[in-house]
Amino acid sequence: MKARVNLTIEESVLHDTKLYAEKKGISVSEIVEDYLKVVTKPVKRRTIIDMVEELGPTNIDPKADLKELYYQEQVKKYGF
């Protein structure tokens, strides 16, 4: 359901907004509504823990010497 809202804004801002809306082929009401949707949408911040959990399981042996594996990969990659 749509509702009417009265806004008071600078004439120059309204003029520029109408020009923008005309170029984009949308109404000023659509611009305002879309903006309000963005502003009022709750922001879900991702934590480092969320990102790590998304990585999934690794295929590294838990008993492996990670330092040695690193050096082996460097040898393969750079040849030294």
VMD Tcl script that builds the backbone (N, CA, C; Angstrom):
set m [mol new atoms 240]
animate dup $m
set s [atomselect $m all]
$s set {name element resname resid chain x y z} {
  {N N MET 1 A 0.836 -1.171 0.000}
  {CA C MET 1 A 0.000 0.000 0.000}
  {C C MET 1 A 0.890 1.245 0.000}
  {N N LYS 2 A 0.570 2.160 -0.857}
  {CA C LYS 2 A 1.331 3.407 -0.963}
  {C C LYS 2 A 0.711 4.472 -0.076}
  {N N ALA 3 A 1.542 5.385 0.437}
  {CA C ALA 3 A 1.084 6.499 1.254}
  {C C ALA 3 A 1.705 7.783 0.731}
  {N N ARG 4 A 1.018 8.864 0.892}
  {CA C ARG 4 A 1.532 10.161 0.451}
  {C C ARG 4 A 2.382 10.790 1.551}
  {N N VAL 5 A 3.431 11.501 1.118}
  {CA C VAL 5 A 4.309 12.201 2.050}
  {C C VAL 5 A 4.608 13.572 1.462}
  {N N ASN 6 A 4.566 14.595 2.272}
  {CA C ASN 6 A 4.956 15.941 1.841}
  {C C ASN 6 A 6.395 16.182 2.263}
  {N N LEU 7 A 7.211 16.638 1.321}
  {CA C LEU 7 A 8.610 16.931 1.606}
  {C C LEU 7 A 8.883 18.404 1.345}
  {N N THR 8 A 9.749 18.973 2.130}
  {CA C THR 8 A 10.189 20.343 1.911}
  {C C THR 8 A 11.693 20.288 1.665}
  {N N ILE 9 A 12.071 20.662 0.433}
  {CA C ILE 9 A 13.490 20.647 0.060}
  {C C ILE 9 A 13.800 21.898 -0.759}
  {N N GLU 10 A 15.058 22.191 -0.888}
  {CA C GLU 10 A 15.510 23.338 -1.678}
  {C C GLU 10 A 15.014 23.217 -3.119}
  {N N GLU 11 A 14.632 24.346 -3.709}
  {CA C GLU 11 A 14.157 24.340 -5.091}
  {C C GLU 11 A 15.215 23.813 -6.057}
  {N N SER 12 A 16.456 24.201 -5.817}
  {CA C SER 12 A 17.525 23.768 -6.726}
  {C C SER 12 A 17.721 22.255 -6.656}
  {N N VAL 13 A 17.571 21.692 -5.462}
  {CA C VAL 13 A 17.704 20.247 -5.302}
  {C C VAL 13 A 16.563 19.552 -6.023}
  {N N LEU 14 A 15.356 20.078 -5.880}
  {CA C LEU 14 A 14.203 19.495 -6.562}
  {C C LEU 14 A 14.368 19.569 -8.071}
  {N N HIS 15 A 14.844 20.709 -8.550}
  {CA C HIS 15 A 15.060 20.875 -9.994}
  {C C HIS 15 A 16.065 19.843 -10.518}
  {N N ASP 16 A 17.192 19.723 -9.816}
  {CA C ASP 16 A 18.217 18.759 -10.230}
  {C C ASP 16 A 17.692 17.326 -10.154}
  {N N THR 17 A 16.884 17.050 -9.141}
  {CA C THR 17 A 16.322 15.709 -8.970}
  {C C THR 17 A 15.359 15.388 -10.105}
  {N N LYS 18 A 14.544 16.353 -10.491}
  {CA C LYS 18 A 13.613 16.138 -11.601}
  {C C LYS 18 A 14.368 15.883 -12.905}
  {N N LEU 19 A 15.449 16.627 -13.134}
  {CA C LEU 19 A 16.263 16.399 -14.331}
  {C C LEU 19 A 16.876 14.996 -14.321}
  {N N TYR 20 A 17.386 14.606 -13.171}
  {CA C TYR 20 A 17.982 13.270 -13.018}
  {C C TYR 20 A 16.930 12.191 -13.277}
  {N N ALA 21 A 15.747 12.377 -12.683}
  {CA C ALA 21 A 14.673 11.395 -12.837}
  {C C ALA 21 A 14.253 11.283 -14.300}
  {N N GLU 22 A 14.185 12.398 -14.966}
  {CA C GLU 22 A 13.800 12.392 -16.385}
  {C C GLU 22 A 14.828 11.641 -17.232}
  {N N LYS 23 A 16.101 11.883 -16.965}
  {CA C LYS 23 A 17.160 11.190 -17.698}
  {C C LYS 23 A 17.107 9.686 -17.469}
  {N N LYS 24 A 16.799 9.281 -16.232}
  {CA C LYS 24 A 16.757 7.859 -15.878}
  {C C LYS 24 A 15.419 7.205 -16.220}
  {N N GLY 25 A 14.414 8.008 -16.544}
  {CA C GLY 25 A 13.108 7.465 -16.873}
  {C C GLY 25 A 12.345 6.947 -15.663}
  {N N ILE 26 A 12.561 7.587 -14.524}
  {CA C ILE 26 A 11.860 7.202 -13.295}
  {C C ILE 26 A 11.261 8.454 -12.656}
  {N N SER 27 A 10.436 8.258 -11.662}
  {CA C SER 27 A 9.821 9.398 -10.986}
  {C C SER 27 A 10.650 9.815 -9.776}
  {N N VAL 28 A 10.387 11.036 -9.321}
  {CA C VAL 28 A 11.041 11.529 -8.107}
  {C C VAL 28 A 10.621 10.661 -6.926}
  {N N SER 29 A 9.362 10.244 -6.924}
  {CA C SER 29 A 8.877 9.369 -5.847}
  {C C SER 29 A 9.676 8.072 -5.789}
  {N N GLU 30 A 9.983 7.504 -6.953}
  {CA C GLU 30 A 10.776 6.267 -6.982}
  {C C GLU 30 A 12.173 6.498 -6.429}
  {N N ILE 31 A 12.766 7.631 -6.758}
  {CA C ILE 31 A 14.097 7.953 -6.252}
  {C C ILE 31 A 14.072 8.033 -4.725}
  {N N VAL 32 A 13.077 8.755 -4.190}
  {CA C VAL 32 A 12.966 8.914 -2.739}
  {C C VAL 32 A 12.707 7.563 -2.079}
  {N N GLU 33 A 11.786 6.782 -2.647}
  {CA C GLU 33 A 11.452 5.480 -2.067}
  {C C GLU 33 A 12.666 4.550 -2.067}
  {N N ASP 34 A 13.390 4.499 -3.196}
  {CA C ASP 34 A 14.577 3.643 -3.265}
  {C C ASP 34 A 15.632 4.078 -2.252}
  {N N TYR 35 A 15.813 5.390 -2.105}
  {CA C TYR 35 A 16.777 5.894 -1.135}
  {C C TYR 35 A 16.388 5.495 0.286}
  {N N LEU 36 A 15.110 5.656 0.602}
  {CA C LEU 36 A 14.653 5.311 1.948}
  {C C LEU 36 A 14.789 3.816 2.226}
  {N N LYS 37 A 14.611 2.991 1.206}
  {CA C LYS 37 A 14.807 1.547 1.373}
  {C C LYS 37 A 16.261 1.245 1.729}
  {N N VAL 38 A 17.167 1.926 1.054}
  {CA C VAL 38 A 18.601 1.706 1.319}
  {C C VAL 38 A 18.974 2.188 2.712}
  {N N VAL 39 A 18.494 3.362 3.085}
  {CA C VAL 39 A 18.842 3.953 4.371}
  {C C VAL 39 A 18.296 3.136 5.532}
  {N N THR 40 A 17.096 2.588 5.381}
  {CA C THR 40 A 16.467 1.879 6.496}
  {C C THR 40 A 16.784 0.396 6.536}
  {N N LYS 41 A 17.469 -0.115 5.521}
  {CA C LYS 41 A 17.835 -1.537 5.496}
  {C C LYS 41 A 18.920 -1.789 6.538}
  {N N PRO 42 A 18.694 -2.749 7.424}
  {CA C PRO 42 A 19.727 -3.029 8.426}
  {C C PRO 42 A 21.004 -3.560 7.763}
  {N N VAL 43 A 22.114 -3.101 8.273}
  {CA C VAL 43 A 23.409 -3.509 7.744}
  {C C VAL 43 A 23.869 -4.757 8.495}
  {N N LYS 44 A 24.167 -5.803 7.741}
  {CA C LYS 44 A 24.701 -7.000 8.361}
  {C C LYS 44 A 26.209 -6.986 8.134}
  {N N ARG 45 A 26.918 -6.742 9.174}
  {CA C ARG 45 A 28.378 -6.716 9.076}
  {C C ARG 45 A 28.928 -8.120 9.213}
  {N N ARG 46 A 29.846 -8.447 8.340}
  {CA C ARG 46 A 30.493 -9.749 8.417}
  {C C ARG 46 A 31.720 -9.626 9.301}
  {N N THR 47 A 31.849 -10.544 10.215}
  {CA C THR 47 A 33.021 -10.555 11.078}
  {C C THR 47 A 34.065 -11.469 10.455}
  {N N ILE 48 A 35.267 -11.411 10.971}
  {CA C ILE 48 A 36.341 -12.276 10.494}
  {C C ILE 48 A 35.985 -13.736 10.738}
  {N N ILE 49 A 35.270 -14.001 11.807}
  {CA C ILE 49 A 34.865 -15.380 12.109}
  {C C ILE 49 A 33.901 -15.883 11.040}
  {N N ASP 50 A 32.955 -15.030 10.609}
  {CA C ASP 50 A 32.041 -15.415 9.538}
  {C C ASP 50 A 32.802 -15.766 8.268}
  {N N MET 51 A 33.799 -14.969 7.934}
  {CA C MET 51 A 34.577 -15.197 6.721}
  {C C MET 51 A 35.381 -16.493 6.810}
  {N N VAL 52 A 35.965 -16.754 7.963}
  {CA C VAL 52 A 36.753 -17.979 8.144}
  {C C VAL 52 A 35.851 -19.203 8.051}
  {N N GLU 53 A 34.665 -19.120 8.640}
  {CA C GLU 53 A 33.742 -20.250 8.585}
  {C C GLU 53 A 33.284 -20.542 7.169}
  {N N GLU 54 A 33.209 -19.522 6.323}
  {CA C GLU 54 A 32.827 -19.709 4.925}
  {C C GLU 54 A 33.897 -20.448 4.130}
  {N N LEU 55 A 35.129 -20.435 4.607}
  {CA C LEU 55 A 36.218 -21.082 3.883}
  {C C LEU 55 A 36.045 -22.596 3.819}
  {N N GLY 56 A 35.471 -23.163 4.827}
  {CA C GLY 56 A 35.276 -24.603 4.847}
  {C C GLY 56 A 36.515 -25.331 5.325}
  {N N PRO 57 A 36.452 -26.658 5.299}
  {CA C PRO 57 A 37.572 -27.448 5.813}
  {C C PRO 57 A 38.786 -27.410 4.863}
  {N N THR 58 A 39.957 -27.609 5.440}
  {CA C THR 58 A 41.191 -27.664 4.647}
  {C C THR 58 A 41.584 -29.116 4.427}
  {N N ASN 59 A 42.466 -29.316 3.498}
  {CA C ASN 59 A 42.955 -30.677 3.254}
  {C C ASN 59 A 44.397 -30.841 3.742}
  {N N ILE 60 A 44.787 -30.042 4.744}
  {CA C ILE 60 A 46.134 -30.117 5.312}
  {C C ILE 60 A 46.114 -31.087 6.486}
  {N N ASP 61 A 47.087 -31.962 6.490}
  {CA C ASP 61 A 47.231 -32.925 7.582}
  {C C ASP 61 A 47.530 -32.162 8.877}
  {N N PRO 62 A 46.745 -32.379 9.922}
  {CA C PRO 62 A 46.976 -31.649 11.176}
  {C C PRO 62 A 48.348 -31.906 11.787}
  {N N LYS 63 A 48.986 -33.003 11.423}
  {CA C LYS 63 A 50.310 -33.317 11.965}
  {C C LYS 63 A 51.443 -32.781 11.086}
  {N N ALA 64 A 51.098 -32.156 9.962}
  {CA C ALA 64 A 52.109 -31.699 9.013}
  {C C ALA 64 A 52.899 -30.522 9.580}
  {N N ASP 65 A 54.155 -30.416 9.134}
  {CA C ASP 65 A 55.014 -29.303 9.502}
  {C C ASP 65 A 54.720 -28.163 8.504}
  {N N LEU 66 A 53.950 -27.173 8.934}
  {CA C LEU 66 A 53.514 -26.108 8.034}
  {C C LEU 66 A 54.677 -25.277 7.499}
  {N N LYS 67 A 55.692 -25.102 8.316}
  {CA C LYS 67 A 56.860 -24.345 7.878}
  {C C LYS 67 A 57.555 -25.077 6.735}
  {N N GLU 68 A 57.705 -26.377 6.863}
  {CA C GLU 68 A 58.341 -27.181 5.819}
  {C C GLU 68 A 57.490 -27.181 4.549}
  {N N LEU 69 A 56.186 -27.313 4.699}
  {CA C LEU 69 A 55.294 -27.260 3.532}
  {C C LEU 69 A 55.407 -25.924 2.812}
  {N N TYR 70 A 55.525 -24.850 3.563}
  {CA C TYR 70 A 55.678 -23.523 2.977}
  {C C TYR 70 A 56.945 -23.458 2.125}
  {N N TYR 71 A 58.045 -23.919 2.689}
  {CA C TYR 71 A 59.307 -23.878 1.949}
  {C C TYR 71 A 59.264 -24.783 0.714}
  {N N GLN 72 A 58.616 -25.914 0.803}
  {CA C GLN 72 A 58.485 -26.794 -0.359}
  {C C GLN 72 A 57.693 -26.116 -1.478}
  {N N GLU 73 A 56.639 -25.415 -1.105}
  {CA C GLU 73 A 55.855 -24.694 -2.104}
  {C C GLU 73 A 56.649 -23.548 -2.739}
  {N N GLN 74 A 57.487 -22.903 -1.937}
  {CA C GLN 74 A 58.319 -21.830 -2.476}
  {C C GLN 74 A 59.331 -22.368 -3.475}
  {N N VAL 75 A 59.882 -23.533 -3.172}
  {CA C VAL 75 A 60.830 -24.174 -4.091}
  {C C VAL 75 A 60.127 -24.488 -5.415}
  {N N LYS 76 A 58.930 -25.047 -5.326}
  {CA C LYS 76 A 58.176 -25.373 -6.533}
  {C C LYS 76 A 57.855 -24.097 -7.339}
  {N N LYS 77 A 57.483 -23.062 -6.624}
  {CA C LYS 77 A 57.036 -21.842 -7.274}
  {C C LYS 77 A 58.203 -21.029 -7.852}
  {N N TYR 78 A 59.290 -20.885 -7.092}
  {CA C TYR 78 A 60.379 -20.016 -7.504}
  {C C TYR 78 A 61.671 -20.758 -7.860}
  {N N GLY 79 A 61.735 -22.031 -7.555}
  {CA C GLY 79 A 62.898 -22.811 -7.926}
  {C C GLY 79 A 64.134 -22.599 -7.087}
  {N N PHE 80 A 64.001 -22.194 -5.851}
  {CA C PHE 80 A 65.192 -22.067 -4.980}
  {C C PHE 80 A 65.001 -22.741 -3.672}
}
mol reanalyze $m
mol bondsrecalc $m
mol representation Tube
mol addrep $m
